[in-house]
Amino acid sequence: MKRSLSFLVLTVAVLCLAISPAFAQRGGGGGGNRSTTMPRDPMSGTKQDRTQKQQRQRDPTVADQLAARPSLAAKLQAELPPNTNLQSAARGFDDLGRFVSAVHVAHNLGIPFRDLKAKTTGRSAISLGKAVQQLKPGMDAKAEIKKAEKQAKQDIKDSKKG
């Protein structure tokens, strides 16, 4: 009897130790609606959340980058339709290289920039290559994109020099 009781106690202890890590991984108790448990202070959150927010606030926009590179801005302005506001044209692009490539593609192929921008920015954005295929069927989109990206790289490089 004493042996059976010892065996039972030992078995229960081993089981408790075996399943306790599983309960520890379940998350912070209670479930429920997270929005009611999250703090409302904009500075709260994890250190990673704050770091990401600060990084986004520091990253210059495409428009900021163009303002800092007047020679690049002038070159792109010449490739866009007359009276196009360069800052407005850049809005929606999250990367300077993508914007410059899009301007070059539109100019090289005679595609209206506003149509190309509409397809490559926003919620239903598609790739530059797919946009070229749709707007200019029959073109070798890959070759045109490669050409425009090469032009963009060179333009951006040249704008850093002076």
Backbone as JSON Lines, residues from 0, in Angstrom:
{"i":0,"aa":"M","n":[0.82,-1.19,0.0],"ca":[0.0,0.0,0.0],"c":[0.86,1.25,0.0]}
{"i":1,"aa":"K","n":[1.88,1.24,0.84],"ca":[2.78,2.37,0.9],"c":[3.47,2.56,-0.45]}
{"i":2,"aa":"R","n":[3.81,1.47,-1.08],"ca":[4.47,1.5,-2.37],"c":[3.53,2.08,-3.43]}
{"i":3,"aa":"S","n":[2.28,1.71,-3.43],"ca":[1.29,2.2,-4.4],"c":[1.07,3.7,-4.23]}
{"i":4,"aa":"L","n":[1.01,4.15,-3.0],"ca":[0.81,5.57,-2.73],"c":[2.03,6.38,-3.2]}
{"i":5,"aa":"S","n":[3.21,5.88,-2.96],"ca":[4.43,6.57,-3.4],"c":[4.46,6.64,-4.93]}
{"i":6,"aa":"F","n":[4.1,5.53,-5.56],"ca":[4.08,5.5,-7.03],"c":[3.07,6.51,-7.58]}
{"i":7,"aa":"L","n":[1.9,6.59,-6.96],"ca":[0.85,7.53,-7.39],"c":[1.32,8.98,-7.23]}
{"i":8,"aa":"V","n":[1.92,9.31,-6.13],"ca":[2.41,10.66,-5.87],"c":[3.51,11.02,-6.87]}
{"i":9,"aa":"L","n":[4.4,10.08,-7.1],"ca":[5.49,10.31,-8.04],"c":[4.95,10.52,-9.45]}
{"i":10,"aa":"T","n":[3.97,9.72,-9.86],"ca":[3.36,9.85,-11.19],"c":[2.67,11.21,-11.35]}
{"i":11,"aa":"V","n":[1.94,11.65,-10.36],"ca":[1.25,12.95,-10.41],"c":[2.29,14.08,-10.49]}
{"i":12,"aa":"A","n":[3.35,13.98,-9.74],"ca":[4.38,15.02,-9.75],"c":[5.04,15.1,-11.13]}
{"i":13,"aa":"V","n":[5.35,13.96,-11.73],"ca":[5.97,13.95,-13.05],"c":[5.01,14.55,-14.08]}
{"i":14,"aa":"L","n":[3.76,14.19,-14.02],"ca":[2.77,14.74,-14.95],"c":[2.65,16.26,-14.8]}
{"i":15,"aa":"C","n":[2.64,16.72,-13.57],"ca":[2.54,18.18,-13.34],"c":[3.74,18.9,-13.92]}
{"i":16,"aa":"L","n":[4.9,18.34,-13.72],"ca":[6.1,18.97,-14.26],"c":[6.12,18.9,-15.78]}
{"i":17,"aa":"A","n":[5.57,17.86,-16.34],"ca":[5.6,17.68,-17.79],"c":[4.65,18.64,-18.49]}
{"i":18,"aa":"I","n":[3.51,18.94,-17.89],"ca":[2.53,19.8,-18.59],"c":[2.64,21.26,-18.21]}
{"i":19,"aa":"S","n":[3.39,21.61,-17.18],"ca":[3.48,23.02,-16.78],"c":[4.1,23.91,-17.85]}
{"i":20,"aa":"P","n":[5.12,23.46,-18.63],"ca":[5.63,24.33,-19.7],"c":[4.57,24.63,-20.76]}
{"i":21,"aa":"A","n":[3.68,23.68,-21.0],"ca":[2.63,23.91,-21.99],"c":[1.71,25.03,-21.55]}
{"i":22,"aa":"F","n":[1.39,25.09,-20.26],"ca":[0.54,26.16,-19.77],"c":[1.26,27.5,-19.77]}
{"i":23,"aa":"A","n":[2.55,27.47,-19.58],"ca":[3.33,28.71,-19.56],"c":[3.36,29.37,-20.93]}
{"i":24,"aa":"Q","n":[3.17,28.61,-22.0],"ca":[3.25,29.15,-23.35],"c":[1.9,29.65,-23.85]}
{"i":25,"aa":"R","n":[0.88,29.58,-23.07],"ca":[-0.45,29.93,-23.54],"c":[-0.68,31.42,-23.67]}
{"i":26,"aa":"G","n":[0.15,32.24,-23.19],"ca":[-0.06,33.68,-23.29],"c":[-0.58,34.24,-21.99]}
{"i":27,"aa":"G","n":[-0.79,35.52,-22.0],"ca":[-1.12,36.18,-20.76],"c":[-2.57,36.14,-20.41]}
{"i":28,"aa":"G","n":[-3.04,35.32,-19.75],"ca":[-4.32,35.03,-19.19],"c":[-5.54,35.79,-19.64]}
{"i":29,"aa":"G","n":[-6.59,35.08,-19.66],"ca":[-7.87,35.72,-19.76],"c":[-8.47,35.82,-21.13]}
{"i":30,"aa":"G","n":[-7.74,35.97,-22.18],"ca":[-8.34,36.15,-23.5],"c":[-9.13,37.43,-23.52]}
{"i":31,"aa":"G","n":[-10.26,37.4,-24.15],"ca":[-11.1,38.59,-24.17],"c":[-10.67,39.56,-25.25]}
{"i":32,"aa":"N","n":[-11.27,40.71,-25.26],"ca":[-11.01,41.72,-26.27],"c":[-9.72,42.45,-25.94]}
{"i":33,"aa":"R","n":[-8.71,42.32,-26.8],"ca":[-7.4,42.94,-26.53],"c":[-7.49,44.46,-26.51]}
{"i":34,"aa":"S","n":[-8.39,45.01,-27.3],"ca":[-8.45,46.47,-27.37],"c":[-8.81,47.09,-26.03]}
{"i":35,"aa":"T","n":[-9.52,46.34,-25.19],"ca":[-9.87,46.89,-23.89],"c":[-8.74,46.76,-22.9]}
{"i":36,"aa":"T","n":[-7.78,45.84,-23.19],"ca":[-6.68,45.67,-22.25],"c":[-5.44,46.42,-22.67]}
{"i":37,"aa":"M","n":[-5.39,46.93,-23.88],"ca":[-4.2,47.64,-24.37],"c":[-4.2,49.07,-23.85]}
{"i":38,"aa":"P","n":[-3.08,49.56,-23.43],"ca":[-3.0,50.95,-22.96],"c":[-3.24,51.93,-24.09]}
{"i":39,"aa":"R","n":[-3.79,53.06,-23.77],"ca":[-4.13,54.06,-24.78],"c":[-3.03,55.09,-24.99]}
{"i":40,"aa":"D","n":[-2.03,55.07,-24.15],"ca":[-0.93,56.02,-24.24],"c":[-0.12,55.76,-25.51]}
{"i":41,"aa":"P","n":[0.03,56.76,-26.42],"ca":[0.75,56.52,-27.66],"c":[2.22,56.18,-27.46]}
{"i":42,"aa":"M","n":[2.78,56.51,-26.32],"ca":[4.18,56.2,-26.07],"c":[4.34,54.83,-25.44]}
{"i":43,"aa":"S","n":[3.19,54.17,-25.16],"ca":[3.29,52.85,-24.55],"c":[3.52,51.82,-25.65]}
{"i":44,"aa":"G","n":[3.58,50.58,-25.25],"ca":[3.86,49.51,-26.19],"c":[5.25,48.98,-25.94]}
{"i":45,"aa":"T","n":[5.61,48.01,-26.72],"ca":[6.92,47.42,-26.53],"c":[8.0,48.35,-27.04]}
{"i":46,"aa":"K","n":[9.21,48.08,-26.64],"ca":[10.35,48.87,-27.1],"c":[10.48,48.76,-28.62]}
{"i":47,"aa":"Q","n":[10.21,47.56,-29.16],"ca":[10.28,47.36,-30.61],"c":[9.23,48.21,-31.33]}
{"i":48,"aa":"D","n":[8.0,48.26,-30.79],"ca":[6.95,49.09,-31.39],"c":[7.38,50.55,-31.43]}
{"i":49,"aa":"R","n":[7.92,51.04,-30.32],"ca":[8.34,52.44,-30.26],"c":[9.48,52.69,-31.23]}
{"i":50,"aa":"T","n":[10.41,51.74,-31.32],"ca":[11.55,51.9,-32.24],"c":[11.06,51.97,-33.67]}
{"i":51,"aa":"Q","n":[10.11,51.11,-34.04],"ca":[9.58,51.12,-35.41],"c":[8.86,52.43,-35.7]}
{"i":52,"aa":"K","n":[8.09,52.93,-34.74],"ca":[7.39,54.21,-34.94],"c":[8.4,55.34,-35.12]}
{"i":53,"aa":"Q","n":[9.44,55.35,-34.29],"ca":[10.46,56.39,-34.38],"c":[11.19,56.32,-35.72]}
{"i":54,"aa":"Q","n":[11.47,55.09,-36.19],"ca":[12.16,54.92,-37.46],"c":[11.31,55.46,-38.6]}
{"i":55,"aa":"R","n":[10.02,55.17,-38.59],"ca":[9.13,55.67,-39.64],"c":[9.08,57.19,-39.62]}
{"i":56,"aa":"Q","n":[9.13,57.77,-38.41],"ca":[9.09,59.22,-38.31],"c":[10.37,59.86,-38.83]}
{"i":57,"aa":"R","n":[11.5,59.15,-38.73],"ca":[12.78,59.68,-39.18],"c":[13.03,59.46,-40.66]}
{"i":58,"aa":"D","n":[12.45,58.4,-41.23],"ca":[12.71,58.1,-42.63],"c":[12.19,59.22,-43.52]}
{"i":59,"aa":"P","n":[13.06,59.76,-44.36],"ca":[12.59,60.82,-45.26],"c":[11.68,60.23,-46.33]}
{"i":60,"aa":"T","n":[10.66,60.97,-46.67],"ca":[9.76,60.54,-47.73],"c":[10.45,60.73,-49.07]}
{"i":61,"aa":"V","n":[9.84,60.18,-50.11],"ca":[10.39,60.36,-51.45],"c":[10.42,61.85,-51.78]}
{"i":62,"aa":"A","n":[9.37,62.56,-51.4],"ca":[9.32,64.01,-51.66],"c":[10.47,64.73,-50.93]}
{"i":63,"aa":"D","n":[10.76,64.32,-49.7],"ca":[11.88,64.91,-48.95],"c":[13.21,64.66,-49.66]}
{"i":64,"aa":"Q","n":[13.36,63.44,-50.15],"ca":[14.61,63.08,-50.84],"c":[14.77,63.88,-52.13]}
{"i":65,"aa":"L","n":[13.67,64.09,-52.83],"ca":[13.72,64.89,-54.06],"c":[14.07,66.35,-53.75]}
{"i":66,"aa":"A","n":[13.51,66.87,-52.67],"ca":[13.8,68.25,-52.29],"c":[15.29,68.42,-51.96]}
{"i":67,"aa":"A","n":[15.9,67.36,-51.45],"ca":[17.32,67.42,-51.1],"c":[18.23,67.21,-52.31]}
{"i":68,"aa":"R","n":[17.64,66.84,-53.44],"ca":[18.42,66.58,-54.66],"c":[17.82,67.35,-55.83]}
{"i":69,"aa":"P","n":[18.08,68.65,-55.89],"ca":[17.47,69.48,-56.93],"c":[17.81,69.05,-58.35]}
{"i":70,"aa":"S","n":[19.01,68.52,-58.57],"ca":[19.37,68.1,-59.93],"c":[18.52,66.91,-60.37]}
{"i":71,"aa":"L","n":[18.28,65.99,-59.46],"ca":[17.41,64.84,-59.77],"c":[15.98,65.3,-59.99]}
{"i":72,"aa":"A","n":[15.52,66.19,-59.13],"ca":[14.16,66.72,-59.27],"c":[13.97,67.4,-60.63]}
{"i":73,"aa":"A","n":[14.94,68.17,-61.05],"ca":[14.85,68.87,-62.34],"c":[14.81,67.87,-63.49]}
{"i":74,"aa":"K","n":[15.63,66.86,-63.41],"ca":[15.67,65.86,-64.47],"c":[14.33,65.13,-64.57]}
{"i":75,"aa":"L","n":[13.77,64.74,-63.45],"ca":[12.49,64.02,-63.45],"c":[11.35,64.93,-63.9]}
{"i":76,"aa":"Q","n":[11.4,66.18,-63.45],"ca":[10.37,67.14,-63.85],"c":[10.3,67.25,-65.37]}
{"i":77,"aa":"A","n":[11.46,67.2,-66.03],"ca":[11.51,67.3,-67.49],"c":[10.9,66.07,-68.17]}
{"i":78,"aa":"E","n":[10.88,64.94,-67.48],"ca":[10.32,63.72,-68.07],"c":[8.84,63.55,-67.79]}
{"i":79,"aa":"L","n":[8.31,64.34,-66.9],"ca":[6.88,64.28,-66.59],"c":[6.13,65.27,-67.47]}
{"i":80,"aa":"P","n":[4.81,65.09,-67.61],"ca":[4.04,66.05,-68.4],"c":[4.16,67.47,-67.85]}
{"i":81,"aa":"P","n":[4.04,68.46,-68.71],"ca":[4.12,69.86,-68.25],"c":[3.11,70.14,-67.13]}
{"i":82,"aa":"N","n":[3.5,71.01,-66.23],"ca":[2.66,71.43,-65.1],"c":[2.38,70.31,-64.09]}
{"i":83,"aa":"T","n":[3.14,69.24,-64.13],"ca":[2.99,68.18,-63.12],"c":[3.74,68.59,-61.87]}
{"i":84,"aa":"N","n":[3.08,68.53,-60.75],"ca":[3.72,68.83,-59.47],"c":[4.53,67.6,-59.06]}
{"i":85,"aa":"L","n":[5.83,67.74,-58.98],"ca":[6.72,66.62,-58.69],"c":[6.42,66.02,-57.32]}
{"i":86,"aa":"Q","n":[6.15,66.86,-56.34],"ca":[5.85,66.37,-54.99],"c":[4.58,65.51,-54.99]}
{"i":87,"aa":"S","n":[3.56,65.95,-55.73],"ca":[2.33,65.17,-55.83],"c":[2.56,63.88,-56.6]}
{"i":88,"aa":"A","n":[3.38,63.95,-57.63],"ca":[3.68,62.76,-58.42],"c":[4.39,61.71,-57.57]}
{"i":89,"aa":"A","n":[5.23,62.15,-56.64],"ca":[6.0,61.23,-55.79],"c":[5.16,60.63,-54.67]}
{"i":90,"aa":"R","n":[4.05,61.28,-54.34],"ca":[3.21,60.81,-53.24],"c":[2.68,59.41,-53.56]}
{"i":91,"aa":"G","n":[2.79,58.52,-52.6],"ca":[2.32,57.16,-52.78],"c":[3.44,56.17,-53.02]}
{"i":92,"aa":"F","n":[4.59,56.67,-53.45],"ca":[5.75,55.8,-53.64],"c":[6.52,55.76,-52.33]}
{"i":93,"aa":"D","n":[6.91,54.57,-51.9],"ca":[7.61,54.44,-50.63],"c":[9.12,54.34,-50.8]}
{"i":94,"aa":"D","n":[9.59,54.44,-52.03],"ca":[11.02,54.28,-52.29],"c":[11.41,55.19,-53.45]}
{"i":95,"aa":"L","n":[12.48,55.93,-53.3],"ca":[12.93,56.85,-54.34],"c":[13.24,56.12,-55.63]}
{"i":96,"aa":"G","n":[13.93,54.99,-55.54],"ca":[14.28,54.22,-56.73],"c":[13.06,53.77,-57.53]}
{"i":97,"aa":"R","n":[12.02,53.36,-56.83],"ca":[10.78,52.93,-57.52],"c":[10.12,54.1,-58.23]}
{"i":98,"aa":"F","n":[10.12,55.24,-57.57],"ca":[9.52,56.42,-58.19],"c":[10.29,56.82,-59.44]}
{"i":99,"aa":"V","n":[11.6,56.9,-59.33],"ca":[12.42,57.32,-60.47],"c":[12.28,56.31,-61.61]}
{"i":100,"aa":"S","n":[12.25,55.02,-61.29],"ca":[12.05,53.98,-62.31],"c":[10.7,54.15,-63.0]}
{"i":101,"aa":"A","n":[9.67,54.43,-62.23],"ca":[8.34,54.6,-62.81],"c":[8.3,55.8,-63.75]}
{"i":102,"aa":"V","n":[8.96,56.89,-63.36],"ca":[9.01,58.07,-64.24],"c":[9.71,57.71,-65.55]}
{"i":103,"aa":"H","n":[10.82,57.0,-65.45],"ca":[11.56,56.61,-66.65],"c":[10.73,55.68,-67.55]}
{"i":104,"aa":"V","n":[10.08,54.69,-66.96],"ca":[9.26,53.77,-67.75],"c":[8.17,54.53,-68.49]}
{"i":105,"aa":"A","n":[7.48,55.39,-67.77],"ca":[6.4,56.17,-68.39],"c":[6.94,57.02,-69.54]}
{"i":106,"aa":"H","n":[8.06,57.67,-69.3],"ca":[8.65,58.53,-70.33],"c":[9.15,57.7,-71.52]}
{"i":107,"aa":"N","n":[9.88,56.63,-71.24],"ca":[10.45,55.81,-72.31],"c":[9.39,55.19,-73.21]}
{"i":108,"aa":"L","n":[8.27,54.77,-72.62],"ca":[7.24,54.06,-73.38],"c":[6.07,54.92,-73.81]}
{"i":109,"aa":"G","n":[6.08,56.17,-73.37],"ca":[4.97,57.05,-73.73],"c":[3.68,56.7,-73.0]}
{"i":110,"aa":"I","n":[3.82,56.14,-71.82],"ca":[2.65,55.8,-70.99],"c":[2.34,57.0,-70.11]}
{"i":111,"aa":"P","n":[1.08,57.41,-70.01],"ca":[0.75,58.5,-69.08],"c":[1.18,58.13,-67.65]}
{"i":112,"aa":"F","n":[1.97,59.0,-67.04],"ca":[2.5,58.7,-65.71],"c":[1.37,58.48,-64.71]}
{"i":113,"aa":"R","n":[0.31,59.25,-64.8],"ca":[-0.79,59.12,-63.83],"c":[-1.41,57.73,-63.9]}
{"i":114,"aa":"D","n":[-1.46,57.12,-65.11],"ca":[-2.01,55.77,-65.25],"c":[-1.07,54.74,-64.63]}
{"i":115,"aa":"L","n":[0.21,54.92,-64.87],"ca":[1.2,54.0,-64.3],"c":[1.22,54.1,-62.78]}
{"i":116,"aa":"K","n":[1.16,55.32,-62.27],"ca":[1.15,55.52,-60.82],"c":[-0.1,54.91,-60.2]}
{"i":117,"aa":"A","n":[-1.24,55.07,-60.85],"ca":[-2.49,54.52,-60.31],"c":[-2.41,53.0,-60.17]}
{"i":118,"aa":"K","n":[-1.71,52.36,-61.07],"ca":[-1.61,50.9,-61.02],"c":[-0.55,50.41,-60.04]}
{"i":119,"aa":"T","n":[0.47,51.21,-59.79],"ca":[1.6,50.74,-58.97],"c":[1.61,51.26,-57.54]}
{"i":120,"aa":"T","n":[0.66,52.08,-57.17],"ca":[0.59,52.57,-55.79],"c":[-0.82,52.33,-55.25]}
{"i":121,"aa":"G","n":[-0.96,52.46,-53.95],"ca":[-2.27,52.31,-53.33],"c":[-2.54,50.88,-52.89]}
{"i":122,"aa":"R","n":[-3.77,50.65,-52.48],"ca":[-4.15,49.35,-51.92],"c":[-4.1,48.21,-52.93]}
{"i":123,"aa":"S","n":[-4.49,48.47,-54.14],"ca":[-4.51,47.4,-55.14],"c":[-3.31,47.5,-56.08]}
{"i":124,"aa":"A","n":[-2.18,47.9,-55.54],"ca":[-0.97,48.1,-56.34],"c":[-0.49,46.8,-56.95]}
{"i":125,"aa":"I","n":[-0.01,46.91,-58.18],"ca":[0.61,45.78,-58.85],"c":[2.05,46.16,-59.18]}
{"i":126,"aa":"S","n":[2.82,45.2,-59.6],"ca":[4.23,45.49,-59.89],"c":[4.34,46.38,-61.12]}
{"i":127,"aa":"L","n":[5.47,47.02,-61.23],"ca":[5.73,47.88,-62.38],"c":[5.68,47.06,-63.67]}
{"i":128,"aa":"G","n":[6.21,45.85,-63.64],"ca":[6.19,44.98,-64.81],"c":[4.78,44.64,-65.27]}
{"i":129,"aa":"K","n":[3.91,44.29,-64.31],"ca":[2.52,43.96,-64.66],"c":[1.8,45.2,-65.19]}
{"i":130,"aa":"A","n":[2.1,46.34,-64.6],"ca":[1.47,47.58,-65.06],"c":[1.87,47.88,-66.49]}
{"i":131,"aa":"V","n":[3.14,47.68,-66.82],"ca":[3.6,47.91,-68.2],"c":[2.9,46.94,-69.14]}
{"i":132,"aa":"Q","n":[2.78,45.68,-68.74],"ca":[2.1,44.69,-69.59],"c":[0.65,45.09,-69.86]}
{"i":133,"aa":"Q","n":[-0.01,45.66,-68.84],"ca":[-1.41,46.05,-69.01],"c":[-1.56,47.33,-69.83]}
{"i":134,"aa":"L","n":[-0.66,48.27,-69.6],"ca":[-0.79,49.57,-70.26],"c":[-0.17,49.6,-71.65]}
{"i":135,"aa":"K","n":[0.78,48.73,-71.89],"ca":[1.48,48.71,-73.18],"c":[1.67,47.24,-73.59]}
{"i":136,"aa":"P","n":[0.59,46.55,-73.93],"ca":[0.69,45.14,-74.29],"c":[1.66,44.95,-75.46]}
{"i":137,"aa":"G","n":[2.34,43.84,-75.44],"ca":[3.28,43.53,-76.52],"c":[4.7,44.01,-76.26]}
{"i":138,"aa":"M","n":[4.89,44.83,-75.25],"ca":[6.23,45.31,-74.91],"c":[6.96,44.24,-74.11]}
{"i":139,"aa":"D","n":[8.27,44.23,-74.2],"ca":[9.08,43.36,-73.36],"c":[9.23,44.08,-72.02]}
{"i":140,"aa":"A","n":[8.26,43.83,-71.13],"ca":[8.2,44.56,-69.86],"c":[9.47,44.37,-69.04]}
{"i":141,"aa":"K","n":[9.99,43.15,-69.0],"ca":[11.2,42.91,-68.2],"c":[12.37,43.76,-68.68]}
{"i":142,"aa":"A","n":[12.55,43.81,-69.98],"ca":[13.66,44.6,-70.54],"c":[13.46,46.09,-70.27]}
{"i":143,"aa":"E","n":[12.23,46.55,-70.39],"ca":[11.94,47.97,-70.14],"c":[12.14,48.35,-68.69]}
{"i":144,"aa":"I","n":[11.74,47.46,-67.8],"ca":[11.92,47.72,-66.36],"c":[13.41,47.73,-66.04]}
{"i":145,"aa":"K","n":[14.14,46.78,-66.58],"ca":[15.59,46.72,-66.34],"c":[16.26,48.0,-66.83]}
{"i":146,"aa":"K","n":[15.86,48.47,-68.0],"ca":[16.41,49.7,-68.56],"c":[16.1,50.9,-67.64]}
{"i":147,"aa":"A","n":[14.85,50.99,-67.2],"ca":[14.43,52.1,-66.34],"c":[15.14,52.06,-64.99]}
{"i":148,"aa":"E","n":[15.3,50.86,-64.44],"ca":[15.99,50.73,-63.16],"c":[17.46,51.13,-63.28]}
{"i":149,"aa":"K","n":[18.07,50.8,-64.4],"ca":[19.46,51.19,-64.63],"c":[19.55,52.73,-64.72]}
{"i":150,"aa":"Q","n":[18.6,53.34,-65.45],"ca":[18.57,54.8,-65.54],"c":[18.38,55.43,-64.17]}
{"i":151,"aa":"A","n":[17.46,54.85,-63.4],"ca":[17.16,55.38,-62.06],"c":[18.39,55.3,-61.16]}
{"i":152,"aa":"K","n":[19.06,54.16,-61.17],"ca":[20.27,54.02,-60.35],"c":[21.31,55.07,-60.7]}
{"i":153,"aa":"Q","n":[21.5,55.27,-62.0],"ca":[22.49,56.25,-62.45],"c":[22.08,57.66,-62.05]}
{"i":154,"aa":"D","n":[20.8,57.99,-62.23],"ca":[20.31,59.32,-61.85],"c":[20.5,59.57,-60.35]}
{"i":155,"aa":"I","n":[20.17,58.59,-59.55],"ca":[20.3,58.74,-58.1],"c":[21.77,58.87,-57.71]}
{"i":156,"aa":"K","n":[22.6,58.07,-58.34],"ca":[24.05,58.15,-58.08],"c":[24.59,59.52,-58.45]}
{"i":157,"aa":"D","n":[24.2,60.02,-59.63],"ca":[24.66,61.33,-60.09],"c":[24.18,62.44,-59.15]}
{"i":158,"aa":"S","n":[22.99,62.29,-58.6],"ca":[22.44,63.35,-57.74],"c":[23.15,63.41,-56.39]}
{"i":159,"aa":"K","n":[23.81,62.35,-56.0],"ca":[24.57,62.34,-54.74],"c":[25.88,63.09,-54.88]}
{"i":160,"aa":"K","n":[26.39,63.16,-56.1],"ca":[27.7,63.79,-56.33],"c":[27.65,65.29,-56.14]}
{"i":161,"aa":"G","n":[26.55,65.87,-56.55],"ca":[26.59,67.32,-56.49],"c":[25.33,67.9,-56.16]}
